[in-house]
Amino acid sequence: MKLMNKNKIKSLVKRLETQKTNTIILEPREVFNQGIIGYDESQNKLIYSYHEIVIALAISYLKEEPGSSFSYQYEAAEDWVQYNTLGTSVTGYPIIKMGEEDAE
């Protein structure tokens, strides 16, 4: 597993797209790319921080409903990620790291 900074992540995602590696990249990318923390080359899988993708999704919800609270949107985002992301069982699906060590 290889953890990377944001600039390297942008380059990696662009390379994965242009080389058509069939790496699964979570959608919408403008939201979930913020949660990429690395890449496992041996498995051809992106590594996402659970905490970072929940925060990114909550922020996108806040933009859609500016009068709502962050805690409400965080809970909604967490429910969505748990059901739609953690509940997905597909070959080649990205690695979602949970815990304090996931975001560096």
Helices and strands as residue ranges (DSSP letters): E 2-3, H 6-18, H 29-32, G 33-35, E 36-40, E 45-49, H 50-64, H 70-81, I 82-86, E 95-97, G 100-102
